[in-house]
Amino acid sequence: MPDVSAIVVNWNTRDLLADCLNTLIHNTQDPDLEIMVVDNASSDGSVEMLRRAFPQVRLLLNEANVGFARANNQGMAASHGRYLLLLNSDAFLQPGALPALVSLAEARPQAGIVGAQLLNLDGSFQASHTAFPTLWREFLILSGLGRALFGRWYPSHGPEEARGPQRVDYVEGACVLVRREAFEAVGGLDEDYFMYAEEVDWCYAMRAKGWQVWYQPAARVVHLGSGSSRRRSTQRETDLYRSRITFFRKHYGGWAATLLKLQICGFAALKIALHGLLRQISRGRYGREVPSLGYLLKTL
């Protein structure tokens, strides 16, 4: 049984995936590391690249894009490691990151999930560990007041490297180490989430079952972000909102989900007006595309 099974879900991120796997192999140098890629029906030559350049990687092929949660569950169910490393295809482990995650898990037997410190490409800190969402926190995020009042990382806490490893509510899902016993006791990611918020839900479920969630700042991972969804920004925003509402409905009840939906649609109306005005004044140089209010009301 290998100590760690690394699971990477891929959908049309061939070049990023190659970089991710090269970094993983080079920076771990563990001959017993089990590496698995679950491909969600990519059409960009990802599978051909894997078979040619990474014959040691176990490949699971889906005939359609089944989503992030389901694909990771497939990989975890087929894996053999004592620990499961869920790694995004646009996340690159830095030297020492995996040993830092494993050593913390070994030292804390109740740690069901251990998350890494995520970094931007320039080495600056990226959101890594956060308190569970509430209606008030969502208001601060949607309004932009959170960052104005609490700093640019809000709702995430900052790097906090000096504090060392610490117990947290949830960690970001770009790179997480999961104890197999915790996975078997709690189950996998909730497949009602197609994309986004599934790691929030999973950490919530882990804690409800008595497992702990830890943040390990010594495990540094460069994460580009949105590797498979950059060309669908408005759909990505809608998916994020939908997943957030799913979380609220599941854990806080229908009334909380309805209030969150009202918040989202209210702020969406303001953003549509603001960005539309900016595009008009600047002749398209400023302002971004925002999901239409009608689309949000129909799909959320």
N, C-alpha and C positions, 0 to 999 in steps of 0.2 A: 504494500500500500504506500503510495507516494505521500509525502507530507502535505504537498499543496497541488491542487488542480486549478489551473488558471483557465477561466472561461471568458471568451470574447465573443460578443454578438456583433454581427456585421450585416450591414445593408448598404451596398454601393459605396464603400469607403476603401477601395482597393489599396490606394497608395498609403493612406493613413494606417490601414491595417498592417501593411508590410513594415512600416516604421515602428508600429506598436510591438509587433512580434520580434523584430530585430532588437529593439531596446530591451524587451522582456528577457530574451535569451542571453543577450550580452551582459546585462546588469545583474542577472541572478546567477548565471553559470552553474545551474543545478541540473545535473544530468538526469535526476529523478523527477524533475518537474513535469507534470502532465499538463499539456497545453491543448485546449479544445477551442474550436471556432464553430459557432452556430451561425450559419448563413441564412438570412431571410430572403431567399430568392433574388440575389443580386444579379444585375444585368451588365455590370461594368468590368467583367473579367476577373472578379475577385477569386472565384473558385479555381479557375485555371492558374492564377498566380500562386495560390496556396499549394496546389498539387505540384507545381514546378519548383517553387522556392522553399517550401516548408513541408517536406514529406513526413517529418516527425509529428506534425500537428494532426490531431484527430479532428475530422471534419464531419459535422452534422448538417445535412441539407434540408431546408424547408421548401416546399413548393410555392409558398406565398409568404408575404411579410406578416408574420404572426405577432409582431410586436416585441418590445424589449423584455417584458416580464415573462411571457411564455417561453421565449427563446432561452433566456437564462435558466428557467426551470428545467427545460429539456437538457441543457448542459449539465446542470447540477445533478439531475437524476442519473445521468450516464457517467458521471465522474467517479473517481476512486479515492481521492485525497482525503486526509484527515481535516484539512482546511480547504475552503473553496475561495479562490480569488476571482471576484467579478471585476473585470477590467473593460472599460470602454475602448473602442478601437482608436479613439483620438486621445488616449491617455498613455503617457510614457513614463514607466518606472525609472527613477533615478537610482544610482548605486546605493545599496544598503536599505532600500525602501522595503523590500519583501522581508528580509530578516528582522527589521524593526517591527513590522506588523505581527510576524509570527512570535517573536520574543514576548511582546506584550500579551498576546493571546495565551501563551504558555504560562505567563506569570499570573494571569487573571482567569482562573477556570470558569468563572461565570460570564466572561466576555463572549457574547454570542456574535457580535459584529465589531470589527475594528476598522475605522476609517483613516485615510491618509490626509496629509496636508497637500491640498491642490494648489498648483502654481500656474500662472499664465506663462506664455512663451518667453516673456522677458524676465521671468523669475519673480515677478510680483505675486502677492498672495491673491488667491481666488477663494470664493466661498467654500467652506469645508465642513463646518459643523454649526448647527442651528437649533434653536428651540422649536418645539412643535408649534404649528400654526394655530392662531386664534383669530377671531373676527377683528380684534383690535390690531393685531400684527398685520393682517391682510389689508386693513385700511391704511396703515402706515406705508406698506409696500406700494399699493395701487396709487396712493396720493403723492408718493415721492417724499413724504415727510419723514419717513424712517431714516433715510440716508442723510437728510438735512439735519436731523436731531441727533442721530447716533453714529454717523460716520458712513463712509462709502461702502463698507462691507455689509451693511444691514440688508437682510435680517441675519446673516451669518455673523458669528463672533469673529474676531480677528485671529491672527496667527497664534498668539499666546504660547509661543515656543518656550518661554521662560518657565511657564507653569508645568511643562512636561505633559505626559499622557493624562487624560482626564475623562471622567464619565460625562456623557452628553445625552441630549434627547435624540438627535439623529445626525447622521453623517451623509455627505453627498455620495451618490451612487457611482461616480466615475471610477472609483477604485475602493473596494471594500473586501476585507477578509472575513469569511464566515466560518464559524466552527460547525463541523458536520453534525454534531449532536444537536446543536441549536436548530439547524435547518431541518433535521428529522423530527424534532419536537414541535416546532412552530409551523413548519411547512414552507413552501417557496413563496415567491413574490405573487401578490394578488393579480391575476390576469385580467381583472376588470380595468386595470390601468394599461392602456396601450403604450403610452409614453408619459414620463414625468410623474413624480410624487410616489412612485411605487416604493422607493427606498424609505420615504417618510413613513408610509404605511407599514413597511416591514419592521422598521425600528420600533414603531409603536407596538406592533404585535409581539416583538421580542421582549420588550420591557414588560408588557402585560403578562407574559408567561414566566417572568422572573429572571430573564437573561439581561445582561448589561450591554450597553453600547459605549464604545470607547473611541476617543480621538487620539491618534498618535502623530504629533507634529514632526517627529524624527523621520517619518516615512514620507518622503517628498516625491510628488508625482506631477509632471507637467501635463496640463489638460487644456486642449484647444477649445473644446466646447462646441456642441451642436454640429459635430462632424458629419452626421447623416441627414441634417435637416436645415442646412444653411440656405438652401434654395427654396424653402417653403416657410418663410418667416411668419407670415400671418397665420398659416395653418398651425405652425409651432406654437404661436401665442394662444390660439384657441385650444389646442391640445393641453397646454399647461393649465389654462383656466378650467377645462373640463375635469382634469385629474384632481385639481384642488377641490372642486365641488364634490367629486366622488369621495374624497377623503373626509370632508366635513359631513356628508350624508351618512357615511359608514360609522364614524366614530362620535359625532356630535349630534346627529339627528337631522330630520328633514327641515326643521325650522332654521337651523344654522346654515344649512346648504342654501336655502332660499334667500336668506339675508346676504350670504356671500355672493350669490348670483346677482342680486340687486346692486351690491357694491360694484361688481365687475362691470355690469351694463351701464351704471351711472358714470363711472370714470371713463368707460369706453366712449360714451357720447362726448365727454369733454375732450378726450384725446383726438377724436375724429374731427371736431371743430378746430382744435388748436393746430394739428398737423396739416389739415386742409388749408387753413389760413397761411401757415408758413410756406407751403408749397406754392400757393398762389402769389404771395408777395415776392418770394425768391425765385419764381419761375422754375420750380422743381429742384432747386439746389438743396433746400432744407425741408425737413418734415419727412416722416416715414409713413409707410402703409400701415393702416390699422384695420383689424377685422371689422366689417360692417356691423352696425347694431342689429340689423335684421338677421344676419347670419348667426350672431351670438345668441339672440333670443331663440332662434330655431334649434340650435345645436347644444346649448348648455343644459 
